Amino acid sequence: MDGVGSFGAGLAGAAFDPVFFIKQPTTVLGILSWVFSLVVFASIVNEGYVNLGSERLHCVFNKNADACNYGAFCGLGGLLVCSIFFLLDVKFQQISSIKDRRNAVMLEVGASGFWTFLWFVSFCFLANQWSRTAPRTCHSTRSADAARASIAFSFFSILTWAGLTVRAVQKYLLGTDMTLFTTDHLDGVAPVTPYPSAATGGATEPSDNYQSPPFTEGLEAPAPTYQVPIY
């Protein structure tokens, strides 16, 4: 949701440029976050549960079902949040209200910071449980690789979501600085024009209180009063 003016209000109503949109740092970070969330979710759902000779499936992370559930939750939730903010970024230029733009940016700041924290917890939780997992717990190397991939991409998600948080905070600070000059627009009141409008029906000439003395014809310049020196 990059733009100029108060929360990008200078770009309101502009035509959508897909090339410019894709090249934005916020869009790149959002796509990477979506991919990382997909990897974590797919790794846990497909290979995160193993069968140790019984009909019951056990979580590959030290048989702790909470670890698999939390990792899958972060992966699925990250997918949904990234998709929602991607659509919001596409429609952001069509929002003309500064209040709505400000609320969207504040939502982005809060959600990005919150998911940065969730991914940090996911990385610490999965890494801790994996370090306690006995080698015989893993039914195959595929399950072990899936567990390592979940831990690694949880760490990568911390970086991308932290980058999204920084970008959102910078955008909010820039928007608040610009709104200092557009406070009249926040309440839907048209700004007061400091200059009076020109009267209709013909222009009026400004009155001049100063009057120059009338021109007197035949007025001769006074004769010089100096004396001729005597040698």
Order of alpha helices (4+ residues) and beta strands (2+ residues): alpha-alpha-beta-beta-alpha-alpha-alpha-alpha
